[in-house]
Amino acid sequence: MSIQVLPDELISQIAAGEVIERPASVVKELVENSLDAGSRRIEVEIEKGGAALIRVRDDGSGIGARELALALTRHATSKIASLADLERIATLGFRGEALPSIASVSRLALTTRGADAAHAWAVTVRDSAVQAPAPAAHLPGTSVEVRDLFYNVPARRKFLRSEQTEFQHTARMLERLALSRFDVAFSLTHNGKSVWSLPAAGTAAERLQRVASICGEEFAVHVLEVRHQSESWRLSGWLALPTFSRGQADLQFAYVNGRFIRDKLLGNAVRMGYQDVLFGGRYPAYLLYLELDPVQVDVNAHPQKLEVRFRDSRQIHDFVFRTVERALAATRPTHQSSGSAPTDWLHRPNQAHMHLPEAKPGGHIADAYRSYVTTAAEIGVSAARDAGAPPLGIAIAQLHGIYILSATVDGLVLVDMHAAHERVTYERMKKLLQGQTMQQRLLIPEVIHLSPVQAQAAEAHLEEFAALGFDITRLAPAQIALRAIPALLAGGDPAALIRDVVADLQEQGHSRRVEDSINHLLGNMACHAAIRAQRQLSLPEMNALLREMEGTDRADQCNHGRPTWIRLTIADLDRLFLRGR
């Protein structure tokens, strides 16, 4: 074929292929425009999963009558005007492709009215031809109606899934947008039936309620709130407790300056923050918001704007990782915590409704028990009740050589003694080695063959390798010599570790492979050094372990992510035995 200029209609349809994948993509583009217009309420109506109809109505600033036709022209936007604007984008949309791309593959109608306009104006697009604007009735704001998506591109339409599947994609997309702006009310209607409606959330309790509505009540109950700020960045949101881990990465939401993204760098940073407390093969759940100067992030890196590039990727990775790690380090026993073991079985609905007197802490049960016999265990109960009890109470017994039973002010605590001692030992080992990297010199330097690019990357990061305990020099364009390694990693495969570290340095500018390897080794050492099952402990030994747990970071989980303790209050026991029902 000879070179030729493509017709405008085909150009628009090609552009639509990059932006409009399915009905959910249309909803994303239209709702983002509504948010950029300052809307405080956005209503979305769809029919047949969005293939038949998508209608987005907002109360934003609207579009002026003179600019109405221009809004449907490719590469026409009010959000950037120069290269400087492109380098500090603070809006969700900016390319000016959404409306014309959607119009090129559907039958589109747009009605809009500014706050000060006497009436609204409406315009329609048929077969890529923009009709003349006409007066219309409409409240201040904008409504965009998209019918028969892909009607003129049958090859694209046949790739749409079932109505229910497309509806689910649209609902998930709108939920992600609702989590990005708590100050905006959202509603979704499908086939004339209201699916959900979310009022604007101004207070902390209202925001958490919206999170519960979208992510589930269980998620909202098992979260830590995060708020951390440096001179350049701010990270806020919610981290699920390690015990609320998932079998898949289905509850992971990350936003950069209000934009939902799927970013490997942020995902890796969060995952590393969880690495010491998460059970193998499980995924963390989180909802995080990273805010930074728009100049420091390039949002124009992906056609659908789902990926971004950071100018200081290494520093941002470390900032997110350290923030998550510090937040999870606080997962230790407190008076307010119910423990780290799942308690779902406590809250299953009971059908019986017996009316029995409800037991109260410190009531007749404790009095009867105190009068029964004075033993070492009883002294523990008395101390727990009378003398400002610690979070894990006072040990009173050991069960089957595995669990510690402790009495608390309002109930009891069960502790897995091996899992708890494993965490205490592990954290103690890490503190002893903090900032101390012992080296072991190799009698014969090991020559490692790399690609020239990898060898150059290794040479450029000699200081980082030295800080980790390695002594390396470059011998040739594709060779390096390893002369010393961290003493703790002696006997391993340092060449493979060096290659992994170099790969990380090339991709991310930093690596934690060595720290992870050392921590893994320390974790195994702590596991072998921990109290084994069936070992009998005295009451003082049990209490000493409980006190250590209360002062140890991440004591809610062992090194492998298993829970270490659970609290049962009198109310929980009453529920189990149907008292008061």
KOLSEKE-533039 format. One line per 5 residues: number of its first residue (from 0); for each residue x, y, z of C-alpha. Coordinates in pm, 1 decimal, padded with zeros to 6 digits. Example, Ala and Ser with C-alpha at 12.3 -4.5 7.8 and 13.67 -1.06 7.14 Angstrom:
<rs>
0) 01230.0,-00450.0,00780.0; 01367.0,-00106.0,00714.0;
</rs>
This chain:
<rs>
0) 00000.0,00000.0,00000.0; 00109.2,00353.6,-00066.3; 00141.7,00596.2,00225.4; -00180.4,00786.8,00285.6; -00338.8,01008.4,00548.3;
5) -00606.5,00827.5,00746.7; -00957.3,00974.2,00755.1; -01056.2,01155.4,01076.4; -01321.3,00895.8,01165.3; -01069.3,00610.6,01149.2;
10) -00815.7,00815.3,01347.5; -01074.6,00868.1,01621.4; -01165.2,00499.5,01627.8; -00798.3,00401.4,01656.6; -00761.8,00648.3,01945.9;
15) -01075.7,00503.3,02102.4; -00912.1,00160.2,02090.7; -00642.8,00287.2,02327.5; -00883.8,00456.8,02568.3; -01216.9,00270.8,02541.2;
20) -01179.9,-00100.0,02610.5; -01527.9,-00170.7,02751.0; -01821.7,00014.5,02915.3; -01621.1,00051.7,03236.6; -01363.6,00255.2,03042.2;
25) -01636.9,00499.0,02933.9; -01756.0,00537.1,03292.1; -01399.5,00603.2,03406.8; -01340.0,00879.1,03151.7; -01675.4,01049.8,03208.3;
30) -01660.9,01036.5,03589.0; -01304.4,01168.3,03589.5; -01425.4,01462.2,03378.7; -01701.9,01520.5,03634.0; -01450.8,01519.2,03919.9;
35) -01226.1,01763.6,03735.2; -01531.1,01989.5,03691.0; -01564.5,02022.8,04070.1; -01872.3,01802.2,04105.0; -02004.2,01715.4,04450.1;
40) -02257.6,01458.9,04331.7; -02219.3,01211.2,04045.2; -02495.0,00974.9,03929.3; -02420.1,00685.4,03695.4; -02695.4,00492.6,03516.1;
45) -02625.9,00196.4,03288.5; -02834.0,-00056.0,03096.3; -02732.1,-00403.1,02983.7; -02396.8,-00372.7,03155.2; -02332.7,-00040.5,02980.6;
50) -02344.6,-00173.4,02625.8; -02691.6,-00024.7,02566.7; -02669.8,00292.3,02776.7; -02429.6,00483.5,02999.3; -02551.5,00807.9,03150.0;
55) -02333.3,01016.9,03382.1; -02491.5,01319.6,03547.3; -02304.8,01565.4,03771.0; -02345.6,01904.8,03937.5; -02009.6,02042.3,03824.9;
60) -01914.2,02368.0,03658.1; -02054.4,02273.8,03318.1; -01930.0,02376.0,02972.9; -01987.3,02712.7,02814.1; -02216.2,02724.9,02508.9;
65) -01937.9,02855.5,02283.4; -01706.7,02571.5,02386.3; -01959.7,02290.6,02359.4; -01868.8,02180.6,02007.2; -01499.3,02228.0,02084.4;
70) -01528.1,01984.2,02376.4; -01602.4,01711.1,02122.0; -01295.8,01789.0,01913.0; -00985.7,01570.5,01946.5; -00698.8,01711.1,02152.3;
75) -00911.6,01998.7,02282.9; -00883.6,02046.4,02660.3; -00910.6,02314.6,02925.3; -00659.9,02141.9,03154.0; -00323.6,02207.0,02990.8;
80) -00196.4,02476.5,02758.0; 00182.5,02434.8,02757.8; 00467.3,02192.5,02822.7; 00498.8,02337.3,03173.5; 00137.0,02239.0,03242.3;
85) 00204.3,01888.3,03110.4; 00489.9,01849.7,03359.0; 00273.8,01928.0,03662.1; -00065.4,01771.0,03591.7; -00307.1,01801.3,03882.2;
90) -00623.5,01684.3,03703.5; -00742.2,01333.3,03620.1; -00801.8,01403.3,03251.9; -00584.8,01623.2,03032.6; -00546.3,01476.1,02683.9;
95) -00874.3,01594.2,02536.0; -00941.5,01253.4,02381.5; -01214.0,01106.0,02602.1; -01530.6,01266.7,02460.1; -01436.2,01251.0,02089.7;
100) -01306.1,00892.7,02129.7; -01628.8,00782.5,02297.8; -01836.7,00967.6,02038.5; -01655.4,00789.1,01755.7; -01776.4,00446.6,01873.0;
105) -02122.8,00527.0,02009.8; -02423.7,00758.7,01982.6; -02341.7,01039.4,02222.6; -02552.8,01323.2,02361.2; -02419.6,01594.0,02592.0;
110) -02626.9,01843.3,02790.5; -02459.4,02104.4,03006.9; -02529.5,02423.4,03198.5; -02295.4,02657.0,03379.8; -02381.1,02791.7,03724.2;
115) -02460.7,03140.0,03585.8; -02619.6,03033.9,03254.9; -02986.0,03110.9,03190.7; -03047.3,02764.0,03046.4; -02865.6,02451.7,02933.5;
120) -02734.1,02357.6,02590.6; -02741.9,02014.8,02430.1; -02541.7,01866.1,02147.6; -02548.2,01521.2,01985.0; -02295.9,01326.4,01778.5;
125) -02409.6,01085.0,01509.1; -02158.4,00891.5,01296.7; -01879.7,01124.0,01419.7; -02073.4,01430.0,01298.4; -02134.6,01693.3,01569.1;
130) -02481.3,01844.7,01545.4; -02546.3,02211.8,01616.3; -02602.9,02292.2,01987.5; -02963.7,02352.9,02090.7; -03120.8,02503.7,02408.0;
135) -03229.0,02247.4,02666.9; -03358.8,02214.4,03021.5; -03103.6,02097.4,03278.6; -02988.2,02183.8,03627.2; -02637.9,02334.3,03662.4;
140) -02390.7,02063.0,03571.4; -02344.6,01817.1,03286.3; -02508.7,01498.2,03162.2; -02340.8,01271.8,02908.0; -02544.1,00994.9,02749.3;
145) -02367.1,00715.7,02560.1; -02584.8,00466.2,02369.5; -02505.5,00153.8,02166.6; -02135.6,00132.4,02246.6; -01931.6,-00006.0,01954.0;
150) -02240.2,-00015.4,01729.4; -02022.4,00088.7,01433.4; -01724.6,-00132.1,01528.0; -01873.9,-00484.6,01534.5; -01529.2,-00642.6,01574.7;
155) -01494.6,-00462.4,01908.3; -01852.1,-00522.5,02017.8; -01825.4,-00899.6,01986.3; -01541.9,-00896.1,02240.4; -01770.5,-00760.2,02510.4;
160) -01852.4,-01015.8,02778.7; -02189.6,-01101.0,02926.6; -02411.3,-00827.1,03067.0; -02333.3,-00930.5,03426.0; -01957.6,-00939.0,03364.1;
165) -01955.1,-00592.7,03206.0; -02171.6,-00461.6,03490.5; -01927.0,-00598.8,03746.9; -01634.8,-00429.8,03569.2; -01825.5,-00100.8,03566.6;
170) -01924.2,-00130.0,03933.2; -01564.2,-00204.5,04037.3; -01439.1,00089.3,03833.3; -01686.9,00328.2,03995.2; -01601.1,00193.5,04340.6;
175) -01233.9,00272.4,04281.8; -01329.2,00625.3,04182.0; -01553.6,00657.9,04489.7; -01258.3,00561.5,04710.3; -01052.6,00840.6,04554.4;
180) -01289.2,01123.2,04656.4; -01469.2,01091.7,04988.2; -01608.2,01446.6,04956.5; -01818.8,01350.2,04652.6; -02149.0,01156.1,04662.0;
185) -02183.1,00870.3,04412.0; -02472.7,00653.5,04300.4; -02503.2,00362.3,04056.4; -02819.1,00236.9,03882.4; -02839.3,-00070.0,03658.3;
190) -03140.8,-00149.0,03439.3; -03350.5,00099.0,03633.1; -03265.1,-00045.7,03977.2; -03050.1,00132.0,04232.9; -02735.6,-00072.1,04305.0;
195) -02580.6,00150.9,04570.4; -02565.3,00510.8,04681.7; -02275.8,00661.2,04874.1; -02328.0,00997.0,05048.3; -02038.7,01239.4,05077.9;
200) -01811.0,01142.2,05368.2; -01670.0,01431.4,05569.5; -01573.5,01279.6,05904.2; -01328.2,00998.7,05977.5; -01616.1,00768.4,06075.5;
205) -01801.5,00844.9,05751.8; -01490.1,00779.5,05544.3; -01437.3,00443.8,05713.9; -01803.9,00363.7,05653.4; -01754.5,00423.0,05280.0;
210) -01449.2,00197.4,05291.4; -01661.6,-00069.2,05462.4; -01935.8,-00032.2,05199.5; -01688.9,-00096.1,04917.5; -01418.1,-00316.4,05068.1;
215) -01637.8,-00500.5,05318.0; -01709.9,-00469.9,05688.3; -01441.8,-00725.2,05775.7; -01173.3,-00516.2,05605.6; -01284.4,-00199.3,05785.2;
220) -01276.6,-00375.8,06123.0; -00926.3,-00517.1,06073.4; -00731.5,-00210.7,05960.6; -00463.2,00021.8,06091.5; -00493.3,00384.3,05987.6;
225) -00172.9,00529.1,05843.2; -00071.2,00893.9,05833.8; 00290.6,00983.0,05768.5; 00444.6,01288.7,05608.2; 00793.6,01394.3,05506.9;
230) 00907.2,01720.1,05353.1; 00819.8,01598.2,05003.6; 00561.7,01321.4,05037.2; 00255.3,01222.9,05236.1; 00116.0,00871.9,05274.2;
235) -00222.0,00805.3,05433.1; -00491.1,00540.5,05427.8; -00553.2,00200.7,05581.4; -00347.1,-00117.6,05612.7; -00523.9,-00443.8,05687.1;
240) -00388.8,-00637.7,05981.5; -00172.3,-00933.1,05874.8; -00439.3,-01173.6,05999.1; -00674.2,-01027.8,05735.2; -00448.5,-01145.5,05452.0;
245) -00600.9,-01263.5,05125.0; -00555.8,-01556.0,04890.5; -00534.3,-01311.1,04598.7; -00449.6,-00946.1,04543.2; -00813.8,-00836.0,04521.8;
250) -00814.7,-00573.1,04797.0; -00518.1,-00359.1,04703.1; -00590.0,00005.2,04621.2; -00316.8,00261.2,04560.3; -00375.0,00624.2,04462.2;
255) -00122.8,00887.1,04358.7; -00256.6,01242.3,04388.4; -00610.0,01102.2,04376.2; -00549.4,00884.0,04070.1; -00597.1,00506.3,04100.7;
260) -00289.9,00328.6,03968.0; -00138.2,-00016.9,03940.4; 00227.1,00050.5,04010.5; 00492.2,-00217.6,04058.4; 00711.3,00010.0,04266.0;
265) 00441.3,00094.3,04520.1; 00312.6,-00263.5,04526.1; 00663.5,-00394.2,04592.9; 00720.3,-00138.4,04869.3; 00399.1,-00236.6,05049.7;
270) 00464.8,-00607.7,05006.6; 00812.2,-00567.5,05156.8; 00661.6,-00378.6,05449.4; 00446.3,-00686.4,05520.2; 00718.4,-00944.5,05459.2;
275) 00794.1,-01018.9,05825.6; 00432.0,-01060.9,05931.7; 00252.6,-01226.7,05640.2; 00195.2,-01599.9,05608.9; 00351.3,-01759.7,05300.7;
280) 00147.2,-01733.2,04980.0; -00088.9,-01471.2,05123.0; -00147.3,-01116.3,04993.9; -00186.3,-00798.6,05201.1; -00496.5,-00580.8,05175.1;
285) -00459.6,-00203.6,05180.0; -00600.7,00130.6,05071.3; -00325.0,00391.2,05041.8; -00300.2,00748.0,04916.6; 00034.2,00895.0,04815.6;
290) 00045.2,01271.4,04771.2; 00338.5,01459.3,04621.1; 00420.7,01756.4,04401.2; 00285.3,01681.7,04049.1; 00627.9,01775.6,03912.6;
295) 00771.0,01462.3,04077.4; 00546.3,01218.0,03893.6; 00474.2,01157.2,03524.1; 00111.4,01049.9,03479.6; 00140.6,01051.4,03100.1;
300) 00310.9,00710.9,03089.7; 00016.6,00485.9,02998.3; -00271.4,00523.2,02748.1; -00527.4,00451.3,03022.2; -00324.7,00638.5,03286.8;
305) -00304.6,00331.3,03508.9; 00073.5,00351.6,03546.4; 00298.0,00639.4,03646.6; 00670.1,00714.9,03661.4; 00836.4,00875.1,03963.9;
310) 01138.6,01099.5,03935.7; 01273.6,00983.9,04273.4; 01156.6,00623.4,04254.5; 01417.1,00491.0,04497.0; 01338.7,00746.2,04768.4;
315) 00962.5,00705.5,04726.3; 00993.8,00327.0,04744.8; 01190.8,00358.5,05068.8; 00943.2,00612.8,05209.9; 00643.1,00386.6,05145.2;
320) 00823.8,00074.4,05264.9; 00942.7,00236.3,05590.1; 00598.3,00384.4,05658.7; 00424.9,00049.1,05615.9; 00694.9,-00133.5,05812.9;
325) 00670.7,00110.8,06106.3; 00291.6,00092.7,06110.8; 00294.4,-00287.3,06120.5; 00568.4,-00289.7,06384.2; 00304.3,-00157.0,06622.8;
330) 00101.3,-00479.3,06588.2; 00177.7,-00589.8,06941.1; -00055.7,-00675.6,07231.2; -00250.9,-00382.6,07377.1; -00547.9,-00349.8,07606.7;
335) -00766.4,-00252.1,07308.3; -00660.2,-00538.8,07080.5; -00858.9,-00861.5,07060.7; -00552.8,-01056.5,06953.8; -00416.6,-01169.8,06620.4;
340) -00601.9,-01499.2,06577.1; -00927.6,-01492.9,06374.8; -01238.6,-01471.0,06590.2; -01507.6,-01521.2,06324.0; -01636.6,-01829.1,06502.7;
345) -01726.6,-01609.8,06799.5; -01972.5,-01401.2,06600.9; -02174.1,-01662.3,06415.5; -02548.2,-01597.8,06458.8; -02717.2,-01808.5,06723.7;
350) -03077.9,-01915.6,06690.8; -03140.3,-01969.8,07062.9; -03279.2,-01683.8,07270.2; -03237.1,-01779.9,07632.2; -03270.0,-01511.1,07896.4;
355) -02994.9,-01575.3,08146.6; -02818.7,-01327.6,08372.8; -02507.3,-01187.4,08201.6; -02173.8,-01241.4,08375.1; -01980.6,-00927.2,08468.0;
360) -01605.0,-00892.5,08517.1; -01520.2,-00886.1,08883.4; -01867.6,-01012.2,08983.6; -01987.8,-01317.5,09171.2; -01798.4,-01560.0,08947.4;
365) -01464.1,-01408.8,09044.5; -01570.5,-01395.0,09409.8; -01669.1,-01763.7,09406.2; -01343.4,-01855.9,09233.9; -01138.4,-01652.7,09481.6;
370) -01301.4,-01826.7,09774.2; -01242.1,-02171.9,09626.3; -00869.6,-02213.8,09685.0; -00559.0,-01997.1,09701.6; -00301.3,-02120.3,09454.8;
375) -00027.7,-01967.2,09244.2; -00279.2,-01944.6,08962.1; -00528.2,-01765.7,09185.9; -00264.6,-01512.8,09285.4; -00225.0,-01442.6,08917.1;
380) -00597.8,-01375.8,08876.2; -00599.9,-01142.4,09174.0; -00298.4,-00952.1,09046.4; -00456.3,-00917.4,08702.7; -00773.2,-00776.6,08847.7;
385) -00641.4,-00556.7,09123.5; -00308.3,-00415.2,09010.5; -00320.9,-00229.9,08675.4; -00298.3,-00545.5,08466.1; -00069.9,-00558.6,08161.4;
390) -00233.6,-00620.3,07818.8; -00168.2,-00995.0,07822.5; -00266.0,-01034.4,08187.0; -00108.2,-01277.3,08434.3; -00023.7,-01636.7,08339.6;
395) -00217.6,-01897.6,08535.1; -00154.3,-02223.4,08346.0; 00002.9,-02401.0,08051.8; -00222.0,-02608.6,07825.6; -00086.0,-02932.2,07671.5;
400) 00263.9,-02789.8,07662.6; 00164.4,-02557.0,07376.6; -00051.3,-02267.6,07497.5; -00025.3,-02022.5,07784.2; -00351.7,-01938.9,07960.3;
405) -00353.9,-01592.3,08113.5; -00614.9,-01412.5,08323.1; -00699.1,-01051.9,08231.6; -00916.7,-00785.0,08385.9; -01210.9,-00868.1,08159.8;
410) -01154.4,-01227.9,08052.2; -00867.7,-01448.6,07939.6; -00583.6,-01464.4,07686.9; -00442.6,-01766.5,07501.7; -00085.3,-01748.5,07367.8;
415) 00092.2,-01988.4,07132.5; 00418.5,-01999.1,07326.8; 00639.3,-02124.7,07039.4; 00508.2,-01867.4,06789.1; 00538.1,-01586.6,07045.3;
420) 00891.8,-01679.0,07155.1; 00995.7,-01713.5,06790.3; 00895.9,-01352.5,06720.5; 01058.7,-01222.2,07039.8; 01384.3,-01403.1,06957.1;
425) 01381.8,-01290.4,06594.1; 01331.5,-00922.8,06677.1; 01605.7,-00943.1,06941.0; 01846.7,-01090.2,06684.5; 01767.1,-00817.1,06432.8;
430) 01835.1,-00544.5,06689.7; 02168.4,-00703.0,06784.8; 02275.4,-00700.6,06419.7; 02134.4,-00358.0,06337.2; 02400.2,-00151.1,06165.0;
435) 02660.3,-00426.0,06210.2; 02750.6,-00614.2,05892.0; 03028.8,-00861.7,05963.1; 03244.1,-00951.0,05661.7; 03410.8,-01278.5,05575.9;
440) 03705.8,-01254.8,05334.6; 03727.6,-01518.8,05062.8; 04059.2,-01703.4,05033.1; 04022.1,-01703.6,04655.9; 03816.6,-01421.7,04498.0;
445) 03517.2,-01551.7,04305.7; 03489.4,-01426.2,03947.5; 03128.9,-01358.1,03846.9; 03037.9,-01327.4,03479.7; 02772.9,-01066.1,03399.9;
450) 02661.9,-00875.2,03095.7; 02855.7,-00550.4,03036.1; 02548.4,-00348.7,03137.7; 02511.7,-00547.3,03461.6; 02882.5,-00517.1,03542.1;
455) 02859.4,-00142.2,03490.1; 02558.0,-00126.1,03723.9; 02748.1,-00319.9,03989.9; 03046.0,-00085.0,03957.5; 02817.4,00218.3,03987.8;
460) 02684.0,00089.4,04322.4; 03005.0,-00015.2,04496.4; 02914.0,00187.0,04806.6; 02579.8,00009.0,04840.2; 02750.8,-00330.1,04810.5;
465) 03012.4,-00231.5,05068.9; 02742.0,-00121.0,05314.3; 02581.6,-00464.1,05276.2; 02910.5,-00644.0,05350.1; 03032.3,-00723.8,04997.8;
470) 03371.4,-00633.7,04856.6; 03359.6,-00635.5,04477.3; 03579.2,-00492.8,04200.2; 03534.5,-00486.2,03826.7; 03787.2,-00702.5,03643.1;
475) 03668.1,-00673.5,03283.7; 03375.3,-00529.8,03087.1; 03170.2,-00840.0,03171.1; 03336.7,-00965.0,03490.7; 03349.6,-00866.6,03857.0;
480) 03552.0,-01016.2,04141.7; 03390.4,-01095.6,04475.0; 03647.2,-01073.3,04756.9; 03429.1,-01064.0,05071.2; 03069.9,-01148.6,05166.0;
485) 02845.7,-01089.6,05470.5; 02951.0,-01343.3,05733.6; 02593.2,-01456.8,05793.8; 02560.0,-01561.3,05428.2; 02871.5,-01778.7,05419.6;
490) 02792.5,-02114.7,05266.4; 02522.4,-01978.3,05039.9; 02532.9,-01886.3,04672.3; 02676.7,-01532.4,04668.6; 02703.3,-01520.6,04287.9;
495) 02328.3,-01576.4,04246.3; 02258.6,-01316.9,04515.4; 02486.7,-01062.9,04342.5; 02302.8,-01116.3,04013.4; 01966.5,-01064.9,04184.3;
500) 02089.0,-00747.8,04355.4; 02224.5,-00609.5,04027.2; 01891.5,-00683.7,03855.5; 01710.1,-00489.8,04129.0; 01954.2,-00199.6,04101.8;
505) 01899.5,-00181.9,03726.6; 01521.4,-00188.6,03753.0; 01454.0,00006.0,04073.5; 01781.4,00176.9,04171.3; 01792.3,-00013.6,04503.2;
510) 01772.0,-00365.5,04644.1; 01681.8,-00538.9,04968.8; 01785.3,-00888.5,04861.1; 02071.9,-00906.0,05110.5; 01866.1,-00778.4,05404.5;
515) 01590.6,-01023.1,05310.9; 01837.3,-01311.9,05294.5; 01985.1,-01221.3,05633.9; 01639.4,-01180.6,05787.7; 01533.4,-01516.1,05643.3;
520) 01837.6,-01676.8,05802.9; 01771.5,-01504.0,06134.9; 01408.7,-01615.2,06117.2; 01513.9,-01978.7,06077.7; 01760.1,-01941.4,06363.6;
525) 01488.7,-01789.3,06583.2; 01250.6,-02069.8,06493.0; 01502.5,-02334.2,06603.6; 01592.5,-02137.9,06917.5; 01230.9,-02079.7,07021.8;
530) 01059.1,-02275.2,07296.8; 00951.1,-02610.1,07157.6; 00612.1,-02770.0,07211.2; 00568.8,-02990.3,07519.9; 00829.3,-02798.3,07718.3;
535) 00693.0,-02724.1,08062.3; 00728.2,-02361.9,08175.8; 00698.4,-02224.2,08524.4; 00459.4,-01937.2,08596.2; 00747.5,-01685.1,08619.5;
540) 00879.4,-01807.3,08280.7; 00535.7,-01772.6,08123.7; 00489.2,-01423.2,08263.7; 00835.6,-01321.6,08144.8; 00741.8,-01427.1,07789.4;
545) 00413.7,-01231.2,07808.0; 00597.5,-00917.4,07920.1; 00848.4,-00954.2,07636.9; 00567.3,-00990.3,07386.2; 00411.7,-00664.1,07504.3;
550) 00733.4,-00478.3,07427.5; 00824.8,-00650.6,07100.3; 00747.0,-00513.9,06754.1; 00516.9,-00728.6,06539.3; 00446.5,-00958.7,06833.4;
555) 00097.6,-01028.9,06697.3; 00252.7,-01269.0,06443.3; 00540.7,-01514.3,06437.5; 00812.5,-01488.9,06172.4; 00597.9,-01691.4,05932.0;
560) 00288.6,-01474.7,05973.7; 00093.5,-01705.5,06206.3; -00107.2,-01540.4,06486.3; 00042.3,-01558.0,06834.5; -00243.9,-01479.6,07072.1;
565) -00615.6,-01425.0,07118.7; -00824.1,-01247.2,07379.8; -01164.8,-01371.6,07495.6; -01357.6,-01121.9,07703.7; -01638.0,-01207.7,07940.9;
570) -01875.7,-01077.6,07672.1; -01722.7,-01322.8,07420.1; -01762.0,-01609.2,07665.3; -02120.7,-01506.4,07735.0; -02185.2,-01511.6,07359.9;
575) -02034.1,-01857.5,07325.0; -02250.1,-01996.1,07604.9; -02559.9,-01797.8,07493.6; -02581.6,-01605.0,07817.5; -02814.5,-01305.5,07802.5;
580) -02994.0,-01437.8,07493.5;
</rs>
